[in-house]
């Protein structure tokens, strides 16, 4: 039996292809899982990608957007006099993660706090591609607009009749 997950992916505006990639990746045991990450919808057209990058500093992380792909890579700089390490439990290996971005998706910023890298992403749909409402008029309204009525004759006051103003044609 086959299931169609397309309706579920449509709800993740901006990450349609990413949802498919994640679905495929979750089926593969050979897919690297470092560093772990979360994707959250933070608004109607905004998302946050949060990656756990403990041991990395802001200078060790590089973000590149190229051809609708967000590439997040990390390279650890040399440790500064940490002394003799008896046990290393914090992973500091180099990594590169790629995330497919949908059309009209833009990375708007990134910040790092407490070992978490938060990347803000927003879908910006051009005005020409946004849906627009077209008003539907009834036949009666259209008929009223197309009929022309003769303008009512201008009313003149008795004073205006007694002192007519010269017109440009009369001068």
VMD Tcl script that builds the backbone (N, CA, C; Angstrom):
set m [mol new atoms 513]
animate dup $m
set s [atomselect $m all]
$s set {name element resname resid chain x y z} {
  {N N UNK 1 A 0.840 -1.171 0.000}
  {CA C UNK 1 A 0.000 0.000 0.000}
  {C C UNK 1 A 0.890 1.240 0.000}
  {N N UNK 2 A 0.501 2.234 -0.751}
  {CA C UNK 2 A 1.280 3.464 -0.902}
  {C C UNK 2 A 0.492 4.638 -0.331}
  {N N UNK 3 A 1.209 5.566 0.341}
  {CA C UNK 3 A 0.581 6.753 0.904}
  {C C UNK 3 A 1.094 7.989 0.196}
  {N N UNK 4 A 0.223 8.945 0.004}
  {CA C UNK 4 A 0.609 10.209 -0.610}
  {C C UNK 4 A 0.803 11.235 0.502}
  {N N UNK 5 A 2.060 11.632 0.740}
  {CA C UNK 5 A 2.371 12.594 1.789}
  {C C UNK 5 A 2.404 14.019 1.266}
  {N N UNK 6 A 2.067 14.238 0.012}
  {CA C UNK 6 A 2.118 15.578 -0.585}
  {C C UNK 6 A 1.287 16.602 0.196}
  {N N UNK 7 A 0.058 16.268 0.662}
  {CA C UNK 7 A -0.692 17.279 1.420}
  {C C UNK 7 A 0.032 17.730 2.691}
  {N N UNK 8 A 0.746 16.836 3.326}
  {CA C UNK 8 A 1.502 17.216 4.523}
  {C C UNK 8 A 2.635 18.155 4.166}
  {N N UNK 9 A 3.290 17.914 3.044}
  {CA C UNK 9 A 4.416 18.745 2.638}
  {C C UNK 9 A 3.947 20.122 2.188}
  {N N UNK 10 A 2.730 20.223 1.692}
  {CA C UNK 10 A 2.227 21.518 1.235}
  {C C UNK 10 A 2.034 22.489 2.394}
  {N N UNK 11 A 1.836 21.979 3.594}
  {CA C UNK 11 A 1.644 22.874 4.733}
  {C C UNK 11 A 2.939 23.536 5.161}
  {N N UNK 12 A 4.073 23.003 4.754}
  {CA C UNK 12 A 5.372 23.588 5.104}
  {C C UNK 12 A 5.793 24.536 3.995}
  {N N UNK 13 A 5.136 25.685 3.935}
  {CA C UNK 13 A 5.405 26.657 2.880}
  {C C UNK 13 A 6.866 27.043 2.918}
  {N N UNK 14 A 7.501 26.939 1.781}
  {CA C UNK 14 A 8.895 27.330 1.697}
  {C C UNK 14 A 9.850 26.171 1.839}
  {N N UNK 15 A 9.383 25.067 2.365}
  {CA C UNK 15 A 10.277 23.936 2.558}
  {C C UNK 15 A 9.713 22.675 1.905}
  {N N UNK 16 A 8.981 22.817 0.817}
  {CA C UNK 16 A 8.387 21.667 0.151}
  {C C UNK 16 A 9.459 20.641 -0.203}
  {N N UNK 17 A 10.469 21.106 -0.903}
  {CA C UNK 17 A 11.543 20.198 -1.306}
  {C C UNK 17 A 12.340 19.728 -0.102}
  {N N UNK 18 A 12.504 20.583 0.886}
  {CA C UNK 18 A 13.244 20.202 2.083}
  {C C UNK 18 A 12.512 19.079 2.801}
  {N N UNK 19 A 11.192 19.138 2.854}
  {CA C UNK 19 A 10.421 18.082 3.500}
  {C C UNK 19 A 10.636 16.757 2.782}
  {N N UNK 20 A 10.694 16.785 1.466}
  {CA C UNK 20 A 10.951 15.563 0.712}
  {C C UNK 20 A 12.353 15.045 0.981}
  {N N UNK 21 A 13.314 15.945 1.033}
  {CA C UNK 21 A 14.689 15.541 1.314}
  {C C UNK 21 A 14.779 14.947 2.711}
  {N N UNK 22 A 14.117 15.582 3.675}
  {CA C UNK 22 A 14.147 15.070 5.044}
  {C C UNK 22 A 13.464 13.714 5.126}
  {N N UNK 23 A 12.376 13.534 4.403}
  {CA C UNK 23 A 11.681 12.258 4.397}
  {C C UNK 23 A 12.585 11.168 3.841}
  {N N UNK 24 A 13.273 11.472 2.750}
  {CA C UNK 24 A 14.203 10.510 2.154}
  {C C UNK 24 A 15.365 10.241 3.101}
  {N N UNK 25 A 15.873 11.288 3.724}
  {CA C UNK 25 A 17.011 11.143 4.625}
  {C C UNK 25 A 16.648 10.313 5.847}
  {N N UNK 26 A 15.432 10.442 6.331}
  {CA C UNK 26 A 15.042 9.689 7.517}
  {C C UNK 26 A 14.976 8.193 7.238}
  {N N UNK 27 A 14.814 7.821 5.994}
  {CA C UNK 27 A 14.765 6.408 5.626}
  {C C UNK 27 A 16.153 5.803 5.472}
  {N N UNK 28 A 17.140 6.632 5.301}
  {CA C UNK 28 A 18.488 6.142 5.053}
  {C C UNK 28 A 19.282 6.122 6.352}
  {N N UNK 29 A 19.815 4.965 6.699}
  {CA C UNK 29 A 20.599 4.843 7.931}
  {C C UNK 29 A 21.981 5.453 7.768}
  {N N UNK 30 A 22.460 5.580 6.542}
  {CA C UNK 30 A 23.800 6.091 6.298}
  {C C UNK 30 A 23.859 7.616 6.331}
  {N N UNK 31 A 22.728 8.276 6.482}
  {CA C UNK 31 A 22.699 9.733 6.479}
  {C C UNK 31 A 23.338 10.269 7.755}
  {N N UNK 32 A 24.279 11.203 7.631}
  {CA C UNK 32 A 24.890 11.764 8.839}
  {C C UNK 32 A 23.860 12.553 9.645}
  {N N UNK 33 A 24.001 12.484 10.954}
  {CA C UNK 33 A 23.045 13.183 11.811}
  {C C UNK 33 A 23.721 14.271 12.637}
  {N N UNK 34 A 24.899 14.688 12.220}
  {CA C UNK 34 A 25.642 15.697 12.975}
  {C C UNK 34 A 25.784 16.952 12.158}
  {N N UNK 35 A 25.538 18.080 12.713}
  {CA C UNK 35 A 24.930 18.329 14.018}
  {C C UNK 35 A 23.416 18.214 13.942}
  {N N UNK 36 A 22.781 17.904 15.061}
  {CA C UNK 36 A 21.319 17.807 15.046}
  {C C UNK 36 A 20.684 19.180 14.827}
  {N N UNK 37 A 19.481 19.186 14.271}
  {CA C UNK 37 A 18.802 20.456 13.977}
  {C C UNK 37 A 17.299 20.304 14.113}
  {N N UNK 38 A 16.640 21.432 14.291}
  {CA C UNK 38 A 15.177 21.527 14.312}
  {C C UNK 38 A 14.762 22.565 13.282}
  {N N UNK 39 A 13.586 22.372 12.706}
  {CA C UNK 39 A 12.990 23.380 11.827}
  {C C UNK 39 A 11.625 23.715 12.417}
  {N N UNK 40 A 11.405 24.999 12.688}
  {CA C UNK 40 A 10.140 25.438 13.285}
  {C C UNK 40 A 9.511 26.517 12.420}
  {N N UNK 41 A 8.188 26.480 12.320}
  {CA C UNK 41 A 7.454 27.537 11.625}
  {C C UNK 41 A 7.160 28.613 12.654}
  {N N UNK 42 A 7.674 29.818 12.430}
  {CA C UNK 42 A 7.541 30.896 13.408}
  {C C UNK 42 A 6.502 31.939 13.022}
  {N N UNK 43 A 5.947 31.850 11.826}
  {CA C UNK 43 A 4.934 32.787 11.349}
  {C C UNK 43 A 4.323 32.242 10.077}
  {N N UNK 44 A 3.443 33.029 9.461}
  {CA C UNK 44 A 2.805 32.587 8.218}
  {C C UNK 44 A 3.810 32.319 7.118}
  {N N UNK 45 A 4.872 33.112 7.075}
  {CA C UNK 45 A 5.851 32.970 6.001}
  {C C UNK 45 A 7.282 32.961 6.530}
  {N N UNK 46 A 7.458 32.603 7.799}
  {CA C UNK 46 A 8.806 32.606 8.363}
  {C C UNK 46 A 9.084 31.305 9.113}
  {N N UNK 47 A 10.356 30.926 9.100}
  {CA C UNK 47 A 10.805 29.684 9.698}
  {C C UNK 47 A 12.099 29.933 10.457}
  {N N UNK 48 A 12.407 29.028 11.385}
  {CA C UNK 48 A 13.677 29.087 12.098}
  {C C UNK 48 A 14.318 27.710 12.029}
  {N N UNK 49 A 15.552 27.682 11.609}
  {CA C UNK 49 A 16.350 26.466 11.569}
  {C C UNK 49 A 17.336 26.584 12.723}
  {N N UNK 50 A 17.256 25.679 13.691}
  {CA C UNK 50 A 18.123 25.726 14.865}
  {C C UNK 50 A 19.027 24.507 14.856}
  {N N UNK 51 A 20.334 24.759 14.928}
  {CA C UNK 51 A 21.325 23.676 14.915}
  {C C UNK 51 A 22.114 23.698 16.221}
  {N N UNK 52 A 22.353 22.510 16.781}
  {CA C UNK 52 A 23.153 22.383 17.998}
  {C C UNK 52 A 24.621 22.317 17.592}
  {N N UNK 53 A 25.354 23.381 17.864}
  {CA C UNK 53 A 26.765 23.476 17.456}
  {C C UNK 53 A 27.649 23.827 18.653}
  {N N UNK 54 A 27.477 23.079 19.750}
  {CA C UNK 54 A 28.290 23.318 20.944}
  {C C UNK 54 A 29.760 23.128 20.593}
  {N N UNK 55 A 30.586 24.004 21.113}
  {CA C UNK 55 A 32.023 23.929 20.855}
  {C C UNK 55 A 32.477 24.759 19.673}
  {N N UNK 56 A 31.528 25.286 18.906}
  {CA C UNK 56 A 31.848 26.138 17.764}
  {C C UNK 56 A 31.574 27.587 18.143}
  {N N UNK 57 A 32.398 28.478 17.650}
  {CA C UNK 57 A 32.168 29.899 17.838}
  {C C UNK 57 A 31.613 30.502 16.560}
  {N N UNK 58 A 31.148 31.745 16.612}
  {CA C UNK 58 A 30.614 32.393 15.411}
  {C C UNK 58 A 31.620 32.440 14.258}
  {N N UNK 59 A 32.906 32.530 14.573}
  {CA C UNK 59 A 33.923 32.562 13.514}
  {C C UNK 59 A 34.165 31.194 12.902}
  {N N UNK 60 A 33.700 30.128 13.557}
  {CA C UNK 60 A 33.900 28.765 13.059}
  {C C UNK 60 A 32.780 28.320 12.123}
  {N N UNK 61 A 31.704 29.088 12.040}
  {CA C UNK 61 A 30.520 28.723 11.252}
  {C C UNK 61 A 30.467 29.566 9.991}
  {N N UNK 62 A 30.104 28.931 8.885}
  {CA C UNK 62 A 29.939 29.647 7.618}
  {C C UNK 62 A 28.584 29.281 7.021}
  {N N UNK 63 A 27.843 30.297 6.600}
  {CA C UNK 63 A 26.548 30.111 5.937}
  {C C UNK 63 A 26.655 30.631 4.515}
  {N N UNK 64 A 26.231 29.819 3.552}
  {CA C UNK 64 A 26.260 30.216 2.146}
  {C C UNK 64 A 24.936 29.799 1.516}
  {N N UNK 65 A 24.317 30.711 0.766}
  {CA C UNK 65 A 23.121 30.381 -0.013}
  {C C UNK 65 A 23.523 30.411 -1.470}
  {N N UNK 66 A 23.308 29.281 -2.149}
  {CA C UNK 66 A 23.687 29.172 -3.557}
  {C C UNK 66 A 22.705 28.240 -4.256}
  {N N UNK 67 A 22.115 28.716 -5.336}
  {CA C UNK 67 A 21.196 27.908 -6.152}
  {C C UNK 67 A 20.103 27.239 -5.314}
  {N N UNK 68 A 19.367 28.026 -4.539}
  {CA C UNK 68 A 18.278 27.524 -3.693}
  {C C UNK 68 A 18.734 26.456 -2.702}
  {N N UNK 69 A 19.985 26.532 -2.283}
  {CA C UNK 69 A 20.517 25.614 -1.281}
  {C C UNK 69 A 21.213 26.419 -0.193}
  {N N UNK 70 A 20.860 26.147 1.047}
  {CA C UNK 70 A 21.543 26.743 2.191}
  {C C UNK 70 A 22.601 25.748 2.642}
  {N N UNK 71 A 23.844 26.189 2.655}
  {CA C UNK 71 A 24.955 25.338 3.072}
  {C C UNK 71 A 25.478 25.889 4.396}
  {N N UNK 72 A 25.410 25.070 5.429}
  {CA C UNK 72 A 25.921 25.441 6.746}
  {C C UNK 72 A 27.123 24.552 7.012}
  {N N UNK 73 A 28.273 25.172 7.222}
  {CA C UNK 73 A 29.476 24.382 7.492}
  {C C UNK 73 A 30.177 24.924 8.721}
  {N N UNK 74 A 30.885 24.041 9.384}
  {CA C UNK 74 A 31.617 24.419 10.585}
  {C C UNK 74 A 32.986 23.774 10.602}
  {N N UNK 75 A 33.978 24.544 10.935}
  {CA C UNK 75 A 35.358 24.078 11.068}
  {C C UNK 75 A 35.867 24.618 12.402}
  {N N UNK 76 A 36.309 23.726 13.255}
  {CA C UNK 76 A 36.784 24.142 14.571}
  {C C UNK 76 A 38.170 24.737 14.457}
  {N N UNK 77 A 38.321 25.893 15.069}
  {CA C UNK 77 A 39.655 26.485 15.123}
  {C C UNK 77 A 40.464 25.730 16.182}
  {N N UNK 78 A 41.756 25.914 16.159}
  {CA C UNK 78 A 42.621 25.215 17.109}
  {C C UNK 78 A 42.259 25.609 18.536}
  {N N UNK 79 A 42.190 24.620 19.442}
  {CA C UNK 79 A 41.866 24.946 20.834}
  {C C UNK 79 A 42.946 25.811 21.467}
  {N N UNK 80 A 42.526 26.675 22.350}
  {CA C UNK 80 A 43.430 27.613 23.012}
  {C C UNK 80 A 43.790 27.092 24.402}
  {N N UNK 81 A 44.948 26.525 24.570}
  {CA C UNK 81 A 45.460 26.080 25.880}
  {C C UNK 81 A 44.381 25.474 26.775}
  {N N UNK 82 A 43.760 24.421 26.300}
  {CA C UNK 82 A 42.732 23.775 27.104}
  {C C UNK 82 A 43.345 22.838 28.133}
  {N N UNK 83 A 44.615 22.682 28.105}
  {CA C UNK 83 A 45.271 21.731 28.998}
  {C C UNK 83 A 45.153 20.335 28.422}
  {N N UNK 84 A 45.424 19.358 29.254}
  {CA C UNK 84 A 45.358 17.967 28.811}
  {C C UNK 84 A 43.910 17.500 28.885}
  {N N UNK 85 A 43.345 17.093 27.750}
  {CA C UNK 85 A 41.963 16.629 27.689}
  {C C UNK 85 A 41.935 15.169 28.123}
  {N N UNK 86 A 41.218 14.855 29.184}
  {CA C UNK 86 A 41.100 13.487 29.669}
  {C C UNK 86 A 39.945 12.760 28.996}
  {N N UNK 87 A 38.922 13.485 28.646}
  {CA C UNK 87 A 37.775 12.896 27.932}
  {C C UNK 87 A 37.173 13.971 27.036}
  {N N UNK 88 A 36.964 13.646 25.789}
  {CA C UNK 88 A 36.351 14.603 24.865}
  {C C UNK 88 A 34.961 14.070 24.506}
  {N N UNK 89 A 33.939 14.700 25.050}
  {CA C UNK 89 A 32.563 14.300 24.785}
  {C C UNK 89 A 31.832 15.283 23.889}
  {N N UNK 90 A 32.361 16.494 23.777}
  {CA C UNK 90 A 31.752 17.501 22.913}
  {C C UNK 90 A 32.351 17.340 21.525}
  {N N UNK 91 A 31.503 16.997 20.590}
  {CA C UNK 91 A 31.971 16.779 19.216}
  {C C UNK 91 A 32.395 18.101 18.605}
  {N N UNK 92 A 33.590 18.118 18.076}
  {CA C UNK 92 A 34.095 19.324 17.415}
  {C C UNK 92 A 34.589 19.005 16.017}
  {N N UNK 93 A 34.028 17.988 15.451}
  {CA C UNK 93 A 34.461 17.630 14.102}
  {C C UNK 93 A 33.830 18.578 13.091}
  {N N UNK 94 A 34.488 18.717 11.978}
  {CA C UNK 94 A 33.977 19.581 10.908}
  {C C UNK 94 A 32.687 18.978 10.358}
  {N N UNK 95 A 31.816 19.848 9.878}
  {CA C UNK 95 A 30.557 19.375 9.307}
  {C C UNK 95 A 30.144 20.275 8.161}
  {N N UNK 96 A 29.260 19.745 7.356}
  {CA C UNK 96 A 28.594 20.519 6.302}
  {C C UNK 96 A 27.195 19.958 6.139}
  {N N UNK 97 A 26.210 20.822 6.286}
  {CA C UNK 97 A 24.810 20.448 6.097}
  {C C UNK 97 A 24.244 21.267 4.964}
  {N N UNK 98 A 23.447 20.628 4.125}
  {CA C UNK 98 A 22.804 21.308 2.997}
  {C C UNK 98 A 21.293 21.200 3.168}
  {N N UNK 99 A 20.628 22.336 2.966}
  {CA C UNK 99 A 19.177 22.395 3.058}
  {C C UNK 99 A 18.639 22.983 1.759}
  {N N UNK 100 A 17.730 22.262 1.116}
  {CA C UNK 100 A 17.106 22.759 -0.114}
  {C C UNK 100 A 16.073 23.813 0.256}
  {N N UNK 101 A 16.136 24.956 -0.400}
  {CA C UNK 101 A 15.190 26.045 -0.168}
  {C C UNK 101 A 14.226 26.134 -1.343}
  {N N UNK 102 A 12.981 26.398 -1.058}
  {CA C UNK 102 A 11.990 26.580 -2.119}
  {C C UNK 102 A 12.238 27.912 -2.816}
  {N N UNK 103 A 11.582 28.106 -3.939}
  {CA C UNK 103 A 11.695 29.377 -4.658}
  {C C UNK 103 A 11.191 30.513 -3.776}
  {N N UNK 104 A 11.804 31.673 -3.920}
  {CA C UNK 104 A 11.428 32.901 -3.215}
  {C C UNK 104 A 11.622 32.797 -1.700}
  {N N UNK 105 A 12.538 31.929 -1.267}
  {CA C UNK 105 A 12.868 31.815 0.151}
  {C C UNK 105 A 14.208 32.487 0.364}
  {N N UNK 106 A 14.265 33.301 1.412}
  {CA C UNK 106 A 15.455 34.108 1.668}
  {C C UNK 106 A 15.903 33.907 3.115}
  {N N UNK 107 A 17.209 33.722 3.309}
  {CA C UNK 107 A 17.769 33.651 4.652}
  {C C UNK 107 A 17.912 35.086 5.140}
  {N N UNK 108 A 17.248 35.410 6.244}
  {CA C UNK 108 A 17.212 36.801 6.703}
  {C C UNK 108 A 18.191 37.096 7.824}
  {N N UNK 109 A 18.755 36.071 8.444}
  {CA C UNK 109 A 19.719 36.332 9.506}
  {C C UNK 109 A 20.097 35.071 10.243}
  {N N UNK 110 A 21.128 35.194 11.076}
  {CA C UNK 110 A 21.582 34.072 11.893}
  {C C UNK 110 A 22.200 34.623 13.166}
  {N N UNK 111 A 21.971 33.911 14.260}
  {CA C UNK 111 A 22.624 34.290 15.512}
  {C C UNK 111 A 22.938 33.024 16.302}
  {N N UNK 112 A 23.914 33.136 17.186}
  {CA C UNK 112 A 24.337 32.000 17.977}
  {C C UNK 112 A 24.227 32.361 19.452}
  {N N UNK 113 A 23.624 31.450 20.221}
  {CA C UNK 113 A 23.457 31.683 21.644}
  {C C UNK 113 A 23.446 30.334 22.356}
  {N N UNK 114 A 24.277 30.185 23.378}
  {CA C UNK 114 A 24.329 28.964 24.186}
  {C C UNK 114 A 24.542 27.703 23.354}
  {N N UNK 115 A 25.384 27.770 22.347}
  {CA C UNK 115 A 25.692 26.600 21.532}
  {C C UNK 115 A 24.646 26.258 20.493}
  {N N UNK 116 A 23.653 27.116 20.315}
  {CA C UNK 116 A 22.616 26.892 19.308}
  {C C UNK 116 A 22.714 27.965 18.235}
  {N N UNK 117 A 22.809 27.527 16.999}
  {CA C UNK 117 A 22.825 28.432 15.853}
  {C C UNK 117 A 21.396 28.519 15.337}
  {N N UNK 118 A 20.848 29.714 15.321}
  {CA C UNK 118 A 19.469 29.918 14.840}
  {C C UNK 118 A 19.534 30.710 13.544}
  {N N UNK 119 A 18.998 30.109 12.484}
  {CA C UNK 119 A 18.985 30.731 11.162}
  {C C UNK 119 A 17.535 31.083 10.837}
  {N N UNK 120 A 17.291 32.356 10.570}
  {CA C UNK 120 A 15.939 32.824 10.244}
  {C C UNK 120 A 15.747 32.793 8.738}
  {N N UNK 121 A 14.622 32.241 8.324}
  {CA C UNK 121 A 14.307 32.086 6.904}
  {C C UNK 121 A 12.903 32.623 6.681}
  {N N UNK 122 A 12.710 33.296 5.548}
  {CA C UNK 122 A 11.402 33.882 5.235}
  {C C UNK 122 A 11.079 33.656 3.770}
  {N N UNK 123 A 9.844 33.331 3.512}
  {CA C UNK 123 A 9.384 33.192 2.132}
  {C C UNK 123 A 8.811 34.527 1.700}
  {N N UNK 124 A 9.377 35.081 0.638}
  {CA C UNK 124 A 8.938 36.372 0.116}
  {C C UNK 124 A 8.397 36.132 -1.288}
  {N N UNK 125 A 7.078 36.124 -1.394}
  {CA C UNK 125 A 6.440 35.882 -2.684}
  {C C UNK 125 A 6.252 37.224 -3.379}
  {N N UNK 126 A 6.744 37.363 -4.616}
  {CA C UNK 126 A 6.557 38.622 -5.347}
  {C C UNK 126 A 5.068 38.922 -5.545}
  {N N UNK 127 A 4.744 40.203 -5.601}
  {CA C UNK 127 A 3.347 40.626 -5.768}
  {C C UNK 127 A 2.701 39.980 -6.989}
  {N N UNK 128 A 3.461 39.819 -8.059}
  {CA C UNK 128 A 2.905 39.255 -9.292}
  {C C UNK 128 A 2.475 37.802 -9.104}
  {N N UNK 129 A 3.058 37.102 -8.129}
  {CA C UNK 129 A 2.725 35.698 -7.914}
  {C C UNK 129 A 1.721 35.478 -6.790}
  {N N UNK 130 A 1.411 36.522 -6.030}
  {CA C UNK 130 A 0.452 36.382 -4.940}
  {C C UNK 130 A -0.955 36.260 -5.505}
  {N N UNK 131 A -1.796 35.478 -4.856}
  {CA C UNK 131 A -3.181 35.399 -5.325}
  {C C UNK 131 A -3.885 36.733 -5.105}
  {N N UNK 132 A -4.759 37.079 -6.015}
  {CA C UNK 132 A -5.520 38.315 -5.862}
  {C C UNK 132 A -6.985 38.028 -6.130}
  {N N UNK 133 A -7.829 38.740 -5.439}
  {CA C UNK 133 A -9.272 38.542 -5.579}
  {C C UNK 133 A -9.799 39.400 -6.719}
  {N N UNK 134 A -10.675 38.814 -7.507}
  {CA C UNK 134 A -11.328 39.509 -8.605}
  {C C UNK 134 A -12.791 39.671 -8.206}
  {N N UNK 135 A -13.283 40.909 -8.104}
  {CA C UNK 135 A -14.687 41.088 -7.716}
  {C C UNK 135 A -15.617 40.611 -8.827}
  {N N UNK 136 A -16.687 39.981 -8.420}
  {CA C UNK 136 A -17.696 39.496 -9.363}
  {C C UNK 136 A -18.886 40.431 -9.269}
  {N N UNK 137 A -19.269 40.999 -10.411}
  {CA C UNK 137 A -20.395 41.918 -10.445}
  {C C UNK 137 A -21.574 41.226 -11.092}
  {N N UNK 138 A -22.764 41.615 -10.661}
  {CA C UNK 138 A -23.957 41.052 -11.281}
  {C C UNK 138 A -24.233 41.806 -12.574}
  {N N UNK 139 A -25.078 41.257 -13.428}
  {CA C UNK 139 A -25.419 41.897 -14.698}
  {C C UNK 139 A -26.066 43.253 -14.505}
  {N N UNK 140 A -26.849 43.438 -13.431}
  {CA C UNK 140 A -27.515 44.721 -13.176}
  {C C UNK 140 A -26.510 45.824 -12.902}
  {N N UNK 141 A -25.473 45.533 -12.140}
  {CA C UNK 141 A -24.477 46.554 -11.832}
  {C C UNK 141 A -23.738 46.980 -13.092}
  {N N UNK 142 A -23.421 46.040 -13.945}
  {CA C UNK 142 A -22.731 46.365 -15.183}
  {C C UNK 142 A -23.619 47.230 -16.067}
  {N N UNK 143 A -24.909 46.915 -16.092}
  {CA C UNK 143 A -25.842 47.671 -16.920}
  {C C UNK 143 A -25.944 49.112 -16.438}
  {N N UNK 144 A -25.958 49.323 -15.136}
  {CA C UNK 144 A -26.044 50.676 -14.604}
  {C C UNK 144 A -24.816 51.489 -14.976}
  {N N UNK 145 A -23.684 50.874 -15.009}
  {CA C UNK 145 A -22.451 51.587 -15.316}
  {C C UNK 145 A -22.406 51.968 -16.791}
  {N N UNK 146 A -22.913 51.121 -17.672}
  {CA C UNK 146 A -22.809 51.397 -19.105}
  {C C UNK 146 A -23.859 52.389 -19.598}
  {N N UNK 147 A -24.981 52.566 -18.890}
  {CA C UNK 147 A -25.991 53.534 -19.319}
  {C C UNK 147 A -25.500 54.936 -19.005}
  {N N UNK 148 A -25.751 55.855 -19.936}
  {CA C UNK 148 A -25.414 57.258 -19.669}
  {C C UNK 148 A -26.710 58.037 -19.594}
  {N N UNK 149 A -26.784 58.878 -18.619}
  {CA C UNK 149 A -27.979 59.699 -18.450}
  {C C UNK 149 A -27.645 61.119 -18.871}
  {N N UNK 150 A -28.619 61.797 -19.426}
  {CA C UNK 150 A -28.412 63.192 -19.826}
  {C C UNK 150 A -28.244 64.023 -18.572}
  {N N UNK 151 A -27.266 64.924 -18.558}
  {CA C UNK 151 A -27.075 65.748 -17.365}
  {C C UNK 151 A -28.255 66.694 -17.183}
  {N N UNK 152 A -28.577 66.945 -15.937}
  {CA C UNK 152 A -29.683 67.849 -15.612}
  {C C UNK 152 A -29.287 69.260 -16.011}
  {N N UNK 153 A -30.238 70.073 -16.530}
  {CA C UNK 153 A -29.897 71.446 -16.909}
  {C C UNK 153 A -29.460 72.235 -15.686}
  {N N UNK 154 A -28.486 73.096 -15.898}
  {CA C UNK 154 A -27.964 73.908 -14.801}
  {C C UNK 154 A -29.016 74.906 -14.371}
  {N N UNK 155 A -29.166 75.034 -13.087}
  {CA C UNK 155 A -30.134 75.991 -12.568}
  {C C UNK 155 A -29.435 77.331 -12.409}
  {N N UNK 156 A -30.125 78.378 -12.824}
  {CA C UNK 156 A -29.550 79.719 -12.702}
  {C C UNK 156 A -30.378 80.527 -11.735}
  {N N UNK 157 A -29.715 81.413 -11.072}
  {CA C UNK 157 A -30.406 82.288 -10.121}
  {C C UNK 157 A -30.908 83.512 -10.871}
  {N N UNK 158 A -31.904 84.200 -10.356}
  {CA C UNK 158 A -32.394 85.412 -11.022}
  {C C UNK 158 A -31.292 86.452 -11.168}
  {N N UNK 159 A -30.367 86.523 -10.202}
  {CA C UNK 159 A -29.285 87.505 -10.292}
  {C C UNK 159 A -28.347 87.153 -11.449}
  {N N UNK 160 A -28.054 85.859 -11.662}
  {CA C UNK 160 A -27.175 85.449 -12.755}
  {C C UNK 160 A -27.834 85.726 -14.096}
  {N N UNK 161 A -29.202 85.637 -14.149}
  {CA C UNK 161 A -29.879 85.920 -15.405}
  {C C UNK 161 A -29.818 87.407 -15.727}
  {N N UNK 162 A -29.843 88.265 -14.705}
  {CA C UNK 162 A -29.816 89.713 -14.912}
  {C C UNK 162 A -28.436 90.189 -15.334}
  {N N UNK 163 A -27.367 89.593 -14.815}
  {CA C UNK 163 A -25.985 89.990 -15.141}
  {C C UNK 163 A -25.240 88.827 -15.794}
  {N N UNK 164 A -25.484 88.558 -17.032}
  {CA C UNK 164 A -24.777 87.436 -17.669}
  {C C UNK 164 A -23.284 87.743 -17.781}
  {N N UNK 165 A -22.456 86.704 -17.528}
  {CA C UNK 165 A -20.998 86.833 -17.623}
  {C C UNK 165 A -20.586 86.585 -19.065}
  {N N UNK 166 A -19.648 87.397 -19.572}
  {CA C UNK 166 A -19.194 87.143 -20.941}
  {C C UNK 166 A -18.414 85.835 -20.989}
  {N N UNK 167 A -18.567 85.112 -22.061}
  {CA C UNK 167 A -17.831 83.861 -22.244}
  {C C UNK 167 A -16.641 84.127 -23.132}
  {N N UNK 168 A -15.752 83.183 -23.197}
  {CA C UNK 168 A -14.536 83.344 -23.997}
  {C C UNK 168 A -14.886 83.477 -25.469}
  {N N UNK 169 A -15.976 82.837 -25.916}
  {CA C UNK 169 A -16.354 82.913 -27.322}
  {C C UNK 169 A -16.903 84.292 -27.659}
  {N N UNK 170 A -17.560 84.940 -26.681}
  {CA C UNK 170 A -18.151 86.246 -26.935}
  {C C UNK 170 A -17.108 87.343 -26.917}
  {N N UNK 171 A -16.002 87.139 -26.264}
  {CA C UNK 171 A -14.996 88.190 -26.144}
  {C C UNK 171 A -14.175 88.335 -27.332}
}
mol reanalyze $m
mol bondsrecalc $m
mol representation Tube
mol addrep $m
